[in-house]
Amino acid sequence: IILHAPMQRVWEVLLDPKLMSGCVPGVKSVDVISDDEYRARMQVKISFITANFALHTRIVERDPPRFLRAEGTGEDSAVASSLKQSTEMHLFEHASGGTEMRLKVKVDVVGRIASFGLSAMKTKADRLWEEFGVNLNALLGKAEIFVAEKPPIAAATAQTLASVPSGARSGTKV
């Protein structure tokens, strides 16, 4: 996604857990353990199952203001599901004066919620990415996303989200 703010400002916002908790869809609360470690409660609904994950995330590598790698785990015993994730975030200066953000996320999900399969999970992930981009740009001062490129799955998601009032479009993922 293209964010309408300078890279340093984007970096500062991304490392502020209280600000970020308002941008990440489904986050109900965040507790800061240290500058590199957080606990969060996140609610995600896929089909008829709503999972309330207790997440533990740790920043394991950073190169300010261009790169960050985080790892995390989470579980919801009520729906007998757990996850393990690894996220790499890359920031680049964009010709528009803004910042291009690319994410590479790997999530392993096990348990009841995983029974919906890859297609449902990918669709949900694309929708969460869309909403995150809209929320982050709104926080940074502009509630729209410039689309540099549309992967095939994201194009279908953009059609689904065409009714979003902010005019959001699909983001680019690495």
N, C-alpha and C positions, 0 to 999 in steps of 0.2 A: 504494500500500500504506500501511497505518497501522503505524507503528513505535512500539513501546512505550518511548519515551524522549523527553526534552525536545529541542526543535529544536537547541539549541546542542550537546548531546552528539552528536546524529546528525551534525551538520556536522563536528565534530571527528573522528569516526570516518571519515566519507567522505573527508576530506582526509589520512588516514593510510594511505599506500600499503601498508604492511606488514599493517595490519589488514584493509584492503579486499581484498587479494589472497586472503585466506582466505574471503571472502564471494562473490566472483565465480566462478561455476562454470567450471572448465577452466583457471584461471590456475595456471601451474606456477612462475613466478618473476616478480619485479618488481625493476627497478633504478631508483633515483631519480636523475635527472639534475639536477633543480632542484626548487624548491617547486611549479613549474607544469608539469614535464615528466617523463615516465616511459617506460621501455621494459619491456615484459612479454612473456612467452611464454605462449601460450594454446592449449590443445588442444580442438578441437570436432569431434564426430563427427556427421555427417549421413548416414543410411543406411549404406552400406558404406565411405564415405570418412572418414578421420580427417585433419583438417588441423591442423598445428602452426604457428600464426601467430606471427610476430615483429611485435609491435605497438609503435607509437610514438604516445603520447598527450600532448597538451598542453592545459592549461587556458587558454582564451583570454579568459574573462570570468568575473567572480564578484562577487556582492553578498552577503557573509556576513550571517547564516546562511541566506539564503533562495534564492539562485540561483547556479547554476554552469553554464557552457557549456564543453564540451571537444570537441576534434577529434582525430582520429587516423587513422593508416594502418597497414596490416599486409599481410604477404604470406607465402605458403608456396610456395616454388619446387618442392617435391617433388610437390605436387598442382596446380601451375600455377594458383594462385588468389591473388587479392588483394582487399583491401577498403579502403573509405574510410568513416569514420563521423563523425557529428556528434551530440552528446548535450546536451540541455538538461535540467537537473534543477531542480525547484522544490520547496521545502519550505514547509509551512504548519503552523501550530499547529492541533491537532485538539481537538475538544471533550472527548475522553477524557483529555486531558492529555498525549497522545503527539504524534507528528509525522506528518503526511501527506506522502508523497513521490510526486511525479508526474514521470515521465520522458517526454521526447519524443526518440526516437532515429531517426536516418536512417542506414541502412547501404547502401552500394552495393557489391555483390560481383560480381566478374568471375572468369572461369576455370572450371575443372572443377567446383568446389563449387557454383557458381551454376547448373549444369545441372539441379539438383533442383527449381528453380522456386520461385515465391513461396509456395505453400502449405506446402511442406516447411520453407522458411526461417522462415515465420511461426510454425508449430508449434514449431520448435526455439527461436525467440526467446521464445515464451510459456513454455516449460518452463524456460529459463534465468532468466527473470524470476521465476518461482515459486521456484526454488531460491535465487536471490539474496535474495529477501525472507525466506525461512526462515532462511538463513544470517545475514543482517544482524540479524534479530530475536533469533536465538540469541546472537549476539555482544553485543547490547544488553541481554540478560538474559531474554528471553522467546522461546520457540521457537514462536510462532504468529503468524498474520497475520489481522487483522480486515479483512473485505471490505466496502468502502464501496459498490462497484458492480462488476458483472461484464460486461465486453464479451462479445459472442457467442463469439468465438474463445477467449477465456479460460475461458468456462464449459465448453467441451469439454475444455480442458486440465485443469481442475479435476477432471473425472471421471477422466481418465487418471491423475492424481496422487492419487487418493483413498486409495491405500495408504500415503502418506507418513505415518510414525508421529507426526510432530509435529502433525498436524491442520491442515496448511497448506491454504490456499485461494487462489484466484486473486486477483491484485492489480489495481489500477486503473492504467491507462496513459493518458496524454494524447496 
